[in-house]
Amino acid sequence: MISTYAYVNPVIAVFLGWMIAGESLTGQMLIGAAIIVGSVMLIKTEKKSINDADEEKLSGTSKVTGEFQTSST
């Protein structure tokens, strides 16, 4: 989680500069901000999916059904 702040902080700084200091905000900056925020969201959802799958493997239960799963190996 902490590693994603390094990507989002500049986006927040640009928006704060626009809101508070009246700095200009261009379309190119908005597109860049959208790409950064979208990429961070993809990273976070992918990590969550991987962590959920690892937990199911370790616990032997499914989060969806809550039933015990046996392995075929």
PDB file of N, H, CA, C and O in Angstrom:
ATOM      1  N   MET A   1       0.823  -1.189   0.000  1.00  0.00           N
ATOM      2  CA  MET A   1       0.000   0.000   0.000  1.00  0.00           C
ATOM      3  C   MET A   1       0.870   1.258   0.000  1.00  0.00           C
ATOM      4  O   MET A   1       0.568   2.214  -0.713  1.00  0.00           O
ATOM      5  N   ILE A   2       1.919   1.267   0.772  1.00  0.00           N
ATOM      6  H   ILE A   2       2.164   0.489   1.351  1.00  0.00           H
ATOM      7  CA  ILE A   2       2.764   2.448   0.870  1.00  0.00           C
ATOM      8  C   ILE A   2       3.439   2.756  -0.460  1.00  0.00           C
ATOM      9  O   ILE A   2       3.632   3.926  -0.792  1.00  0.00           O
ATOM     10  N   SER A   3       3.798   1.746  -1.220  1.00  0.00           N
ATOM     11  H   SER A   3       3.641   0.796  -0.951  1.00  0.00           H
ATOM     12  CA  SER A   3       4.485   1.978  -2.490  1.00  0.00           C
ATOM     13  C   SER A   3       3.613   2.713  -3.493  1.00  0.00           C
ATOM     14  O   SER A   3       4.142   3.414  -4.356  1.00  0.00           O
ATOM     15  N   THR A   4       2.310   2.578  -3.412  1.00  0.00           N
ATOM     16  H   THR A   4       1.881   2.008  -2.711  1.00  0.00           H
ATOM     17  CA  THR A   4       1.426   3.262  -4.363  1.00  0.00           C
ATOM     18  C   THR A   4       1.298   4.752  -4.066  1.00  0.00           C
ATOM     19  O   THR A   4       0.950   5.522  -4.961  1.00  0.00           O
ATOM     20  N   TYR A   5       1.568   5.176  -2.842  1.00  0.00           N
ATOM     21  H   TYR A   5       1.851   4.551  -2.115  1.00  0.00           H
ATOM     22  CA  TYR A   5       1.493   6.601  -2.519  1.00  0.00           C
ATOM     23  C   TYR A   5       2.497   7.407  -3.337  1.00  0.00           C
ATOM     24  O   TYR A   5       2.230   8.560  -3.673  1.00  0.00           O
ATOM     25  N   ALA A   6       3.639   6.822  -3.661  1.00  0.00           N
ATOM     26  H   ALA A   6       3.856   5.885  -3.389  1.00  0.00           H
ATOM     27  CA  ALA A   6       4.647   7.522  -4.448  1.00  0.00           C
ATOM     28  C   ALA A   6       4.113   7.896  -5.827  1.00  0.00           C
ATOM     29  O   ALA A   6       4.554   8.886  -6.409  1.00  0.00           O
ATOM     30  N   TYR A   7       3.177   7.123  -6.353  1.00  0.00           N
ATOM     31  H   TYR A   7       2.819   6.319  -5.879  1.00  0.00           H
ATOM     32  CA  TYR A   7       2.602   7.421  -7.659  1.00  0.00           C
ATOM     33  C   TYR A   7       1.436   8.399  -7.569  1.00  0.00           C
ATOM     34  O   TYR A   7       1.236   9.213  -8.470  1.00  0.00           O
ATOM     35  N   VAL A   8       0.682   8.325  -6.506  1.00  0.00           N
ATOM     36  H   VAL A   8       0.845   7.663  -5.774  1.00  0.00           H
ATOM     37  CA  VAL A   8      -0.527   9.140  -6.376  1.00  0.00           C
ATOM     38  C   VAL A   8      -0.227  10.532  -5.827  1.00  0.00           C
ATOM     39  O   VAL A   8      -0.956  11.474  -6.140  1.00  0.00           O
ATOM     40  N   ASN A   9       0.806  10.691  -5.030  1.00  0.00           N
ATOM     41  H   ASN A   9       1.398   9.926  -4.775  1.00  0.00           H
ATOM     42  CA  ASN A   9       1.120  11.990  -4.430  1.00  0.00           C
ATOM     43  C   ASN A   9       1.302  13.107  -5.457  1.00  0.00           C
ATOM     44  O   ASN A   9       0.768  14.195  -5.245  1.00  0.00           O
ATOM     45  N   PRO A  10       2.030  12.895  -6.563  1.00  0.00           N
ATOM     46  CA  PRO A  10       2.142  13.989  -7.542  1.00  0.00           C
ATOM     47  C   PRO A  10       0.795  14.391  -8.150  1.00  0.00           C
ATOM     48  O   PRO A  10       0.573  15.566  -8.444  1.00  0.00           O
ATOM     49  N   VAL A  11      -0.085  13.436  -8.335  1.00  0.00           N
ATOM     50  H   VAL A  11       0.096  12.482  -8.096  1.00  0.00           H
ATOM     51  CA  VAL A  11      -1.412  13.745  -8.870  1.00  0.00           C
ATOM     52  C   VAL A  11      -2.170  14.634  -7.890  1.00  0.00           C
ATOM     53  O   VAL A  11      -2.799  15.613  -8.291  1.00  0.00           O
ATOM     54  N   ILE A  12      -2.110  14.295  -6.623  1.00  0.00           N
ATOM     55  H   ILE A  12      -1.599  13.499  -6.298  1.00  0.00           H
ATOM     56  CA  ILE A  12      -2.782  15.093  -5.596  1.00  0.00           C
ATOM     57  C   ILE A  12      -2.162  16.484  -5.524  1.00  0.00           C
ATOM     58  O   ILE A  12      -2.878  17.474  -5.371  1.00  0.00           O
ATOM     59  N   ALA A  13      -0.842  16.567  -5.633  1.00  0.00           N
ATOM     60  H   ALA A  13      -0.260  15.763  -5.757  1.00  0.00           H
ATOM     61  CA  ALA A  13      -0.165  17.865  -5.583  1.00  0.00           C
ATOM     62  C   ALA A  13      -0.595  18.757  -6.740  1.00  0.00           C
ATOM     63  O   ALA A  13      -0.777  19.960  -6.552  1.00  0.00           O
ATOM     64  N   VAL A  14      -0.761  18.193  -7.931  1.00  0.00           N
ATOM     65  H   VAL A  14      -0.614  17.216  -8.084  1.00  0.00           H
ATOM     66  CA  VAL A  14      -1.205  18.972  -9.087  1.00  0.00           C
ATOM     67  C   VAL A  14      -2.614  19.509  -8.855  1.00  0.00           C
ATOM     68  O   VAL A  14      -2.886  20.680  -9.120  1.00  0.00           O
ATOM     69  N   PHE A  15      -3.503  18.662  -8.364  1.00  0.00           N
ATOM     70  H   PHE A  15      -3.282  17.711  -8.149  1.00  0.00           H
ATOM     71  CA  PHE A  15      -4.877  19.111  -8.117  1.00  0.00           C
ATOM     72  C   PHE A  15      -4.950  20.151  -7.004  1.00  0.00           C
ATOM     73  O   PHE A  15      -5.727  21.101  -7.098  1.00  0.00           O
ATOM     74  N   LEU A  16      -4.151  19.984  -5.953  1.00  0.00           N
ATOM     75  H   LEU A  16      -3.520  19.212  -5.877  1.00  0.00           H
ATOM     76  CA  LEU A  16      -4.135  20.985  -4.888  1.00  0.00           C
ATOM     77  C   LEU A  16      -3.583  22.313  -5.395  1.00  0.00           C
ATOM     78  O   LEU A  16      -4.084  23.377  -5.031  1.00  0.00           O
ATOM     79  N   GLY A  17      -2.551  22.251  -6.234  1.00  0.00           N
ATOM     80  H   GLY A  17      -2.144  21.387  -6.529  1.00  0.00           H
ATOM     81  CA  GLY A  17      -2.006  23.465  -6.817  1.00  0.00           C
ATOM     82  C   GLY A  17      -3.036  24.194  -7.664  1.00  0.00           C
ATOM     83  O   GLY A  17      -3.098  25.424  -7.669  1.00  0.00           O
ATOM     84  N   TRP A  18      -3.841  23.420  -8.379  1.00  0.00           N
ATOM     85  H   TRP A  18      -3.790  22.421  -8.375  1.00  0.00           H
ATOM     86  CA  TRP A  18      -4.904  24.011  -9.200  1.00  0.00           C
ATOM     87  C   TRP A  18      -5.986  24.635  -8.320  1.00  0.00           C
ATOM     88  O   TRP A  18      -6.444  25.746  -8.588  1.00  0.00           O
ATOM     89  N   MET A  19      -6.394  23.916  -7.268  1.00  0.00           N
ATOM     90  H   MET A  19      -6.021  23.013  -7.051  1.00  0.00           H
ATOM     91  CA  MET A  19      -7.476  24.399  -6.412  1.00  0.00           C
ATOM     92  C   MET A  19      -7.043  25.577  -5.535  1.00  0.00           C
ATOM     93  O   MET A  19      -7.772  26.561  -5.410  1.00  0.00           O
ATOM     94  N   ILE A  20      -5.872  25.478  -4.937  1.00  0.00           N
ATOM     95  H   ILE A  20      -5.279  24.679  -5.038  1.00  0.00           H
ATOM     96  CA  ILE A  20      -5.472  26.470  -3.939  1.00  0.00           C
ATOM     97  C   ILE A  20      -4.693  27.633  -4.556  1.00  0.00           C
ATOM     98  O   ILE A  20      -4.975  28.797  -4.269  1.00  0.00           O
ATOM     99  N   ALA A  21      -3.712  27.314  -5.405  1.00  0.00           N
ATOM    100  H   ALA A  21      -3.483  26.369  -5.638  1.00  0.00           H
ATOM    101  CA  ALA A  21      -2.819  28.352  -5.928  1.00  0.00           C
ATOM    102  C   ALA A  21      -3.233  28.876  -7.296  1.00  0.00           C
ATOM    103  O   ALA A  21      -2.606  29.797  -7.821  1.00  0.00           O
ATOM    104  N   GLY A  22      -4.276  28.304  -7.876  1.00  0.00           N
ATOM    105  H   GLY A  22      -4.785  27.556  -7.450  1.00  0.00           H
ATOM    106  CA  GLY A  22      -4.738  28.786  -9.170  1.00  0.00           C
ATOM    107  C   GLY A  22      -3.825  28.421 -10.330  1.00  0.00           C
ATOM    108  O   GLY A  22      -3.839  29.093 -11.361  1.00  0.00           O
ATOM    109  N   GLU A  23      -3.041  27.379 -10.180  1.00  0.00           N
ATOM    110  H   GLU A  23      -3.029  26.833  -9.343  1.00  0.00           H
ATOM    111  CA  GLU A  23      -2.158  26.943 -11.258  1.00  0.00           C
ATOM    112  C   GLU A  23      -2.978  26.373 -12.412  1.00  0.00           C
ATOM    113  O   GLU A  23      -4.107  25.920 -12.229  1.00  0.00           O
ATOM    114  N   SER A  24      -2.383  26.405 -13.602  1.00  0.00           N
ATOM    115  H   SER A  24      -1.465  26.773 -13.750  1.00  0.00           H
ATOM    116  CA  SER A  24      -3.116  25.909 -14.768  1.00  0.00           C
ATOM    117  C   SER A  24      -3.130  24.382 -14.784  1.00  0.00           C
ATOM    118  O   SER A  24      -2.200  23.723 -14.318  1.00  0.00           O
ATOM    119  N   LEU A  25      -4.205  23.853 -15.329  1.00  0.00           N
ATOM    120  H   LEU A  25      -4.960  24.389 -15.707  1.00  0.00           H
ATOM    121  CA  LEU A  25      -4.385  22.409 -15.434  1.00  0.00           C
ATOM    122  C   LEU A  25      -4.749  22.112 -16.890  1.00  0.00           C
ATOM    123  O   LEU A  25      -5.796  22.539 -17.376  1.00  0.00           O
ATOM    124  N   THR A  26      -3.879  21.380 -17.574  1.00  0.00           N
ATOM    125  H   THR A  26      -3.028  21.033 -17.179  1.00  0.00           H
ATOM    126  CA  THR A  26      -4.093  21.116 -18.999  1.00  0.00           C
ATOM    127  C   THR A  26      -4.721  19.742 -19.203  1.00  0.00           C
ATOM    128  O   THR A  26      -4.741  18.909 -18.296  1.00  0.00           O
ATOM    129  N   GLY A  27      -5.227  19.526 -20.399  1.00  0.00           N
ATOM    130  H   GLY A  27      -5.211  20.202 -21.136  1.00  0.00           H
ATOM    131  CA  GLY A  27      -5.804  18.229 -20.737  1.00  0.00           C
ATOM    132  C   GLY A  27      -4.774  17.115 -20.657  1.00  0.00           C
ATOM    133  O   GLY A  27      -5.085  15.993 -20.255  1.00  0.00           O
ATOM    134  N   GLN A  28      -3.555  17.432 -21.039  1.00  0.00           N
ATOM    135  H   GLN A  28      -3.303  18.343 -21.365  1.00  0.00           H
ATOM    136  CA  GLN A  28      -2.472  16.442 -20.977  1.00  0.00           C
ATOM    137  C   GLN A  28      -2.217  16.015 -19.521  1.00  0.00           C
ATOM    138  O   GLN A  28      -1.956  14.843 -19.251  1.00  0.00           O
ATOM    139  N   MET A  29      -2.294  16.962 -18.604  1.00  0.00           N
ATOM    140  H   MET A  29      -2.506  17.914 -18.824  1.00  0.00           H
ATOM    141  CA  MET A  29      -2.103  16.645 -17.190  1.00  0.00           C
ATOM    142  C   MET A  29      -3.241  15.765 -16.678  1.00  0.00           C
ATOM    143  O   MET A  29      -3.005  14.833 -15.910  1.00  0.00           O
ATOM    144  N   LEU A  30      -4.476  16.055 -17.098  1.00  0.00           N
ATOM    145  H   LEU A  30      -4.668  16.812 -17.722  1.00  0.00           H
ATOM    146  CA  LEU A  30      -5.621  15.250 -16.673  1.00  0.00           C
ATOM    147  C   LEU A  30      -5.520  13.816 -17.199  1.00  0.00           C
ATOM    148  O   LEU A  30      -5.827  12.865 -16.479  1.00  0.00           O
ATOM    149  N   ILE A  31      -5.093  13.665 -18.446  1.00  0.00           N
ATOM    150  H   ILE A  31      -4.844  14.437 -19.030  1.00  0.00           H
ATOM    151  CA  ILE A  31      -4.922  12.323 -19.013  1.00  0.00           C
ATOM    152  C   ILE A  31      -3.844  11.564 -18.251  1.00  0.00           C
ATOM    153  O   ILE A  31      -4.010  10.385 -17.937  1.00  0.00           O
ATOM    154  N   GLY A  32      -2.743  12.240 -17.958  1.00  0.00           N
ATOM    155  H   GLY A  32      -2.608  13.197 -18.213  1.00  0.00           H
ATOM    156  CA  GLY A  32      -1.667  11.604 -17.180  1.00  0.00           C
ATOM    157  C   GLY A  32      -2.134  11.191 -15.797  1.00  0.00           C
ATOM    158  O   GLY A  32      -1.800  10.105 -15.323  1.00  0.00           O
ATOM    159  N   ALA A  33      -2.910  12.060 -15.144  1.00  0.00           N
ATOM    160  H   ALA A  33      -3.180  12.943 -15.529  1.00  0.00           H
ATOM    161  CA  ALA A  33      -3.433  11.739 -13.815  1.00  0.00           C
ATOM    162  C   ALA A  33      -4.360  10.537 -13.872  1.00  0.00           C
ATOM    163  O   ALA A  33      -4.317   9.672 -12.997  1.00  0.00           O
ATOM    164  N   ALA A  34      -5.203  10.482 -14.905  1.00  0.00           N
ATOM    165  H   ALA A  34      -5.237  11.184 -15.616  1.00  0.00           H
ATOM    166  CA  ALA A  34      -6.122   9.352 -15.043  1.00  0.00           C
ATOM    167  C   ALA A  34      -5.352   8.048 -15.273  1.00  0.00           C
ATOM    168  O   ALA A  34      -5.722   7.006 -14.731  1.00  0.00           O
ATOM    169  N   ILE A  35      -4.301   8.100 -16.062  1.00  0.00           N
ATOM    170  H   ILE A  35      -4.000   8.946 -16.502  1.00  0.00           H
ATOM    171  CA  ILE A  35      -3.485   6.901 -16.308  1.00  0.00           C
ATOM    172  C   ILE A  35      -2.818   6.436 -15.024  1.00  0.00           C
ATOM    173  O   ILE A  35      -2.781   5.238 -14.742  1.00  0.00           O
ATOM    174  N   ILE A  36      -2.291   7.372 -14.247  1.00  0.00           N
ATOM    175  H   ILE A  36      -2.321   8.345 -14.477  1.00  0.00           H
ATOM    176  CA  ILE A  36      -1.622   7.010 -12.992  1.00  0.00           C
ATOM    177  C   ILE A  36      -2.601   6.383 -12.009  1.00  0.00           C
ATOM    178  O   ILE A  36      -2.332   5.318 -11.452  1.00  0.00           O
ATOM    179  N   VAL A  37      -3.737   7.043 -11.794  1.00  0.00           N
ATOM    180  H   VAL A  37      -3.956   7.908 -12.246  1.00  0.00           H
ATOM    181  CA  VAL A  37      -4.725   6.525 -10.839  1.00  0.00           C
ATOM    182  C   VAL A  37      -5.271   5.176 -11.309  1.00  0.00           C
ATOM    183  O   VAL A  37      -5.439   4.263 -10.500  1.00  0.00           O
ATOM    184  N   GLY A  38      -5.547   5.043 -12.600  1.00  0.00           N
ATOM    185  H   GLY A  38      -5.410   5.785 -13.257  1.00  0.00           H
ATOM    186  CA  GLY A  38      -6.026   3.767 -13.132  1.00  0.00           C
ATOM    187  C   GLY A  38      -5.007   2.651 -12.971  1.00  0.00           C
ATOM    188  O   GLY A  38      -5.367   1.520 -12.645  1.00  0.00           O
ATOM    189  N   SER A  39      -3.747   2.964 -13.195  1.00  0.00           N
ATOM    190  H   SER A  39      -3.455   3.883 -13.459  1.00  0.00           H
ATOM    191  CA  SER A  39      -2.687   1.959 -13.043  1.00  0.00           C
ATOM    192  C   SER A  39      -2.543   1.505 -11.593  1.00  0.00           C
ATOM    193  O   SER A  39      -2.370   0.318 -11.319  1.00  0.00           O
ATOM    194  N   VAL A  40      -2.614   2.453 -10.676  1.00  0.00           N
ATOM    195  H   VAL A  40      -2.754   3.418 -10.898  1.00  0.00           H
ATOM    196  CA  VAL A  40      -2.524   2.098  -9.252  1.00  0.00           C
ATOM    197  C   VAL A  40      -3.704   1.216  -8.860  1.00  0.00           C
ATOM    198  O   VAL A  40      -3.543   0.268  -8.091  1.00  0.00           O
ATOM    199  N   MET A  41      -4.893   1.524  -9.384  1.00  0.00           N
ATOM    200  H   MET A  41      -5.024   2.294 -10.008  1.00  0.00           H
ATOM    201  CA  MET A  41      -6.063   0.693  -9.077  1.00  0.00           C
ATOM    202  C   MET A  41      -5.879  -0.722  -9.617  1.00  0.00           C
ATOM    203  O   MET A  41      -6.233  -1.690  -8.944  1.00  0.00           O
ATOM    204  N   LEU A  42      -5.330  -0.851 -10.819  1.00  0.00           N
ATOM    205  H   LEU A  42      -5.042  -0.064 -11.365  1.00  0.00           H
ATOM    206  CA  LEU A  42      -5.065  -2.186 -11.383  1.00  0.00           C
ATOM    207  C   LEU A  42      -4.069  -2.954 -10.534  1.00  0.00           C
ATOM    208  O   LEU A  42      -4.247  -4.146 -10.282  1.00  0.00           O
ATOM    209  N   ILE A  43      -3.026  -2.278 -10.096  1.00  0.00           N
ATOM    210  H   ILE A  43      -2.881  -1.310 -10.301  1.00  0.00           H
ATOM    211  CA  ILE A  43      -2.017  -2.935  -9.263  1.00  0.00           C
ATOM    212  C   ILE A  43      -2.636  -3.430  -7.967  1.00  0.00           C
ATOM    213  O   ILE A  43      -2.391  -4.560  -7.544  1.00  0.00           O
ATOM    214  N   LYS A  44      -3.439  -2.580  -7.338  1.00  0.00           N
ATOM    215  H   LYS A  44      -3.638  -1.663  -7.681  1.00  0.00           H
ATOM    216  CA  LYS A  44      -4.042  -2.956  -6.052  1.00  0.00           C
ATOM    217  C   LYS A  44      -5.025  -4.104  -6.207  1.00  0.00           C
ATOM    218  O   LYS A  44      -5.040  -5.005  -5.368  1.00  0.00           O
ATOM    219  N   THR A  45      -5.847  -4.105  -7.250  1.00  0.00           N
ATOM    220  H   THR A  45      -5.835  -3.373  -7.932  1.00  0.00           H
ATOM    221  CA  THR A  45      -6.814  -5.190  -7.410  1.00  0.00           C
ATOM    222  C   THR A  45      -6.116  -6.487  -7.775  1.00  0.00           C
ATOM    223  O   THR A  45      -6.562  -7.557  -7.360  1.00  0.00           O
ATOM    224  N   GLU A  46      -5.035  -6.424  -8.538  1.00  0.00           N
ATOM    225  H   GLU A  46      -4.672  -5.555  -8.875  1.00  0.00           H
ATOM    226  CA  GLU A  46      -4.291  -7.631  -8.903  1.00  0.00           C
ATOM    227  C   GLU A  46      -3.634  -8.237  -7.666  1.00  0.00           C
ATOM    228  O   GLU A  46      -3.685  -9.451  -7.469  1.00  0.00           O
ATOM    229  N   LYS A  47      -3.020  -7.405  -6.837  1.00  0.00           N
ATOM    230  H   LYS A  47      -2.978  -6.419  -6.997  1.00  0.00           H
ATOM    231  CA  LYS A  47      -2.395  -7.910  -5.613  1.00  0.00           C
ATOM    232  C   LYS A  47      -3.434  -8.528  -4.693  1.00  0.00           C
ATOM    233  O   LYS A  47      -3.169  -9.556  -4.070  1.00  0.00           O
ATOM    234  N   LYS A  48      -4.611  -7.920  -4.596  1.00  0.00           N
ATOM    235  H   LYS A  48      -4.825  -7.085  -5.102  1.00  0.00           H
ATOM    236  CA  LYS A  48      -5.667  -8.450  -3.742  1.00  0.00           C
ATOM    237  C   LYS A  48      -6.116  -9.818  -4.246  1.00  0.00           C
ATOM    238  O   LYS A  48      -6.321 -10.734  -3.449  1.00  0.00           O
ATOM    239  N   SER A  49      -6.269  -9.964  -5.555  1.00  0.00           N
ATOM    240  H   SER A  49      -6.103  -9.220  -6.203  1.00  0.00           H
ATOM    241  CA  SER A  49      -6.680 -11.246  -6.131  1.00  0.00           C
ATOM    242  C   SER A  49      -5.651 -12.323  -5.859  1.00  0.00           C
ATOM    243  O   SER A  49      -6.001 -13.454  -5.524  1.00  0.00           O
ATOM    244  N   ILE A  50      -4.383 -11.976  -6.002  1.00  0.00           N
ATOM    245  H   ILE A  50      -4.099 -11.057  -6.275  1.00  0.00           H
ATOM    246  CA  ILE A  50      -3.309 -12.940  -5.752  1.00  0.00           C
ATOM    247  C   ILE A  50      -3.286 -13.329  -4.286  1.00  0.00           C
ATOM    248  O   ILE A  50      -3.141 -14.508  -3.964  1.00  0.00           O
ATOM    249  N   ASN A  51      -3.428 -12.353  -3.386  1.00  0.00           N
ATOM    250  H   ASN A  51      -3.546 -11.395  -3.648  1.00  0.00           H
ATOM    251  CA  ASN A  51      -3.420 -12.643  -1.956  1.00  0.00           C
ATOM    252  C   ASN A  51      -4.609 -13.508  -1.553  1.00  0.00           C
ATOM    253  O   ASN A  51      -4.463 -14.407  -0.724  1.00  0.00           O
ATOM    254  N   ASP A  52      -5.781 -13.252  -2.125  1.00  0.00           N
ATOM    255  H   ASP A  52      -5.900 -12.523  -2.799  1.00  0.00           H
ATOM    256  CA  ASP A  52      -6.959 -14.062  -1.827  1.00  0.00           C
ATOM    257  C   ASP A  52      -6.748 -15.506  -2.273  1.00  0.00           C
ATOM    258  O   ASP A  52      -7.108 -16.437  -1.553  1.00  0.00           O
ATOM    259  N   ALA A  53      -6.170 -15.695  -3.452  1.00  0.00           N
ATOM    260  H   ALA A  53      -5.878 -14.938  -4.037  1.00  0.00           H
ATOM    261  CA  ALA A  53      -5.918 -17.042  -3.962  1.00  0.00           C
ATOM    262  C   ALA A  53      -4.904 -17.768  -3.080  1.00  0.00           C
ATOM    263  O   ALA A  53      -5.058 -18.960  -2.816  1.00  0.00           O
ATOM    264  N   ASP A  54      -3.877 -17.064  -2.625  1.00  0.00           N
ATOM    265  H   ASP A  54      -3.752 -16.095  -2.840  1.00  0.00           H
ATOM    266  CA  ASP A  54      -2.882 -17.673  -1.741  1.00  0.00           C
ATOM    267  C   ASP A  54      -3.501 -18.077  -0.413  1.00  0.00           C
ATOM    268  O   ASP A  54      -3.178 -19.139   0.120  1.00  0.00           O
ATOM    269  N   GLU A  55      -4.391 -17.245   0.132  1.00  0.00           N
ATOM    270  H   GLU A  55      -4.653 -16.382  -0.301  1.00  0.00           H
ATOM    271  CA  GLU A  55      -5.044 -17.574   1.396  1.00  0.00           C
ATOM    272  C   GLU A  55      -5.907 -18.824   1.255  1.00  0.00           C
ATOM    273  O   GLU A  55      -5.934 -19.668   2.151  1.00  0.00           O
ATOM    274  N   GLU A  56      -6.614 -18.945   0.122  1.00  0.00           N
ATOM    275  H   GLU A  56      -6.592 -18.259  -0.607  1.00  0.00           H
ATOM    276  CA  GLU A  56      -7.445 -20.128  -0.099  1.00  0.00           C
ATOM    277  C   GLU A  56      -6.589 -21.381  -0.166  1.00  0.00           C
ATOM    278  O   GLU A  56      -6.974 -22.423   0.364  1.00  0.00           O
ATOM    279  N   LYS A  57      -5.441 -21.294  -0.809  1.00  0.00           N
ATOM    280  H   LYS A  57      -5.128 -20.447  -1.240  1.00  0.00           H
ATOM    281  CA  LYS A  57      -4.550 -22.446  -0.911  1.00  0.00           C
ATOM    282  C   LYS A  57      -4.047 -22.858   0.472  1.00  0.00           C
ATOM    283  O   LYS A  57      -3.991 -24.047   0.786  1.00  0.00           O
ATOM    284  N   LEU A  58      -3.687 -21.885   1.287  1.00  0.00           N
ATOM    285  H   LEU A  58      -3.732 -20.920   1.031  1.00  0.00           H
ATOM    286  CA  LEU A  58      -3.144 -22.179   2.609  1.00  0.00           C
ATOM    287  C   LEU A  58      -4.198 -22.712   3.571  1.00  0.00           C
ATOM    288  O   LEU A  58      -3.928 -23.620   4.358  1.00  0.00           O
ATOM    289  N   SER A  59      -5.404 -22.142   3.506  1.00  0.00           N
ATOM    290  H   SER A  59      -5.624 -21.404   2.867  1.00  0.00           H
ATOM    291  CA  SER A  59      -6.430 -22.526   4.472  1.00  0.00           C
ATOM    292  C   SER A  59      -7.220 -23.747   4.020  1.00  0.00           C
ATOM    293  O   SER A  59      -7.790 -24.463   4.843  1.00  0.00           O
ATOM    294  N   GLY A  60      -7.255 -23.984   2.708  1.00  0.00           N
ATOM    295  H   GLY A  60      -6.793 -23.402   2.039  1.00  0.00           H
ATOM    296  CA  GLY A  60      -8.025 -25.113   2.192  1.00  0.00           C
ATOM    297  C   GLY A  60      -9.510 -24.837   2.119  1.00  0.00           C
ATOM    298  O   GLY A  60     -10.293 -25.755   1.875  1.00  0.00           O
ATOM    299  N   THR A  61      -9.922 -23.582   2.326  1.00  0.00           N
ATOM    300  H   THR A  61      -9.286 -22.837   2.524  1.00  0.00           H
ATOM    301  CA  THR A  61     -11.338 -23.240   2.235  1.00  0.00           C
ATOM    302  C   THR A  61     -11.549 -22.211   1.155  1.00  0.00           C
ATOM    303  O   THR A  61     -10.645 -21.448   0.816  1.00  0.00           O
ATOM    304  N   SER A  62     -12.736 -22.197   0.625  1.00  0.00           N
ATOM    305  H   SER A  62     -13.470 -22.817   0.901  1.00  0.00           H
ATOM    306  CA  SER A  62     -13.103 -21.227  -0.397  1.00  0.00           C
ATOM    307  C   SER A  62     -13.799 -20.051   0.265  1.00  0.00           C
ATOM    308  O   SER A  62     -14.699 -20.239   1.083  1.00  0.00           O
ATOM    309  N   LYS A  63     -13.384 -18.831  -0.087  1.00  0.00           N
ATOM    310  H   LYS A  63     -12.653 -18.678  -0.751  1.00  0.00           H
ATOM    311  CA  LYS A  63     -14.042 -17.654   0.469  1.00  0.00           C
ATOM    312  C   LYS A  63     -15.451 -17.502  -0.070  1.00  0.00           C
ATOM    313  O   LYS A  63     -16.304 -16.893   0.575  1.00  0.00           O
ATOM    314  N   VAL A  64     -15.698 -18.049  -1.240  1.00  0.00           N
ATOM    315  H   VAL A  64     -15.005 -18.544  -1.764  1.00  0.00           H
ATOM    316  CA  VAL A  64     -17.018 -17.914  -1.851  1.00  0.00           C
ATOM    317  C   VAL A  64     -18.016 -18.828  -1.156  1.00  0.00           C
ATOM    318  O   VAL A  64     -19.086 -18.374  -0.752  1.00  0.00           O
ATOM    319  N   THR A  65     -17.684 -20.117  -1.009  1.00  0.00           N
ATOM    320  H   THR A  65     -16.814 -20.486  -1.338  1.00  0.00           H
ATOM    321  CA  THR A  65     -18.629 -21.074  -0.443  1.00  0.00           C
ATOM    322  C   THR A  65     -18.373 -21.372   1.023  1.00  0.00           C
ATOM    323  O   THR A  65     -19.277 -21.798   1.742  1.00  0.00           O
ATOM    324  N   GLY A  66     -17.129 -21.147   1.470  1.00  0.00           N
ATOM    325  H   GLY A  66     -16.395 -20.800   0.886  1.00  0.00           H
ATOM    326  CA  GLY A  66     -16.788 -21.470   2.852  1.00  0.00           C
ATOM    327  C   GLY A  66     -16.609 -22.966   3.086  1.00  0.00           C
ATOM    328  O   GLY A  66     -16.451 -23.405   4.225  1.00  0.00           O
ATOM    329  N   GLU A  67     -16.635 -23.743   2.014  1.00  0.00           N
ATOM    330  H   GLU A  67     -16.763 -23.386   1.088  1.00  0.00           H
ATOM    331  CA  GLU A  67     -16.512 -25.191   2.147  1.00  0.00           C
ATOM    332  C   GLU A  67     -15.044 -25.595   2.077  1.00  0.00           C
ATOM    333  O   GLU A  67     -14.225 -24.937   1.435  1.00  0.00           O
ATOM    334  N   PHE A  68     -14.744 -26.670   2.739  1.00  0.00           N
ATOM    335  H   PHE A  68     -15.409 -27.205   3.260  1.00  0.00           H
ATOM    336  CA  PHE A  68     -13.394 -27.220   2.709  1.00  0.00           C
ATOM    337  C   PHE A  68     -13.130 -27.831   1.355  1.00  0.00           C
ATOM    338  O   PHE A  68     -13.963 -28.553   0.807  1.00  0.00           O
ATOM    339  N   GLN A  69     -11.952 -27.533   0.817  1.00  0.00           N
ATOM    340  H   GLN A  69     -11.275 -26.947   1.261  1.00  0.00           H
ATOM    341  CA  GLN A  69     -11.577 -28.082  -0.477  1.00  0.00           C
ATOM    342  C   GLN A  69     -10.402 -29.043  -0.300  1.00  0.00           C
ATOM    343  O   GLN A  69      -9.443 -28.736   0.408  1.00  0.00           O
ATOM    344  N   THR A  70     -10.481 -30.187  -0.935  1.00  0.00           N
ATOM    345  H   THR A  70     -11.260 -30.436  -1.510  1.00  0.00           H
ATOM    346  CA  THR A  70      -9.360 -31.112  -0.894  1.00  0.00           C
ATOM    347  C   THR A  70      -8.554 -30.958  -2.156  1.00  0.00           C
ATOM    348  O   THR A  70      -9.097 -30.671  -3.223  1.00  0.00           O
ATOM    349  N   SER A  71      -7.259 -31.148  -2.035  1.00  0.00           N
ATOM    350  H   SER A  71      -6.818 -31.381  -1.168  1.00  0.00           H
ATOM    351  CA  SER A  71      -6.401 -31.023  -3.211  1.00  0.00           C
ATOM    352  C   SER A  71      -6.308 -32.366  -3.898  1.00  0.00           C
ATOM    353  O   SER A  71      -6.433 -33.410  -3.258  1.00  0.00           O
ATOM    354  N   SER A  72      -6.087 -32.341  -5.204  1.00  0.00           N
ATOM    355  H   SER A  72      -5.985 -31.493  -5.724  1.00  0.00           H
ATOM    356  CA  SER A  72      -6.017 -33.561  -5.975  1.00  0.00           C
ATOM    357  C   SER A  72      -4.622 -34.136  -5.999  1.00  0.00           C
ATOM    358  O   SER A  72      -4.405 -35.183  -6.609  1.00  0.00           O
ATOM    359  N   THR A  73      -3.655 -33.480  -5.347  1.00  0.00           N
ATOM    360  H   THR A  73      -3.832 -32.630  -4.851  1.00  0.00           H
ATOM    361  CA  THR A  73      -2.278 -33.982  -5.356  1.00  0.00           C
ATOM    362  C   THR A  73      -1.967 -34.750  -4.119  1.00  0.00           C
ATOM    363  O   THR A  73      -0.850 -35.243  -3.963  1.00  0.00           O
TER     364      THR A  73
END
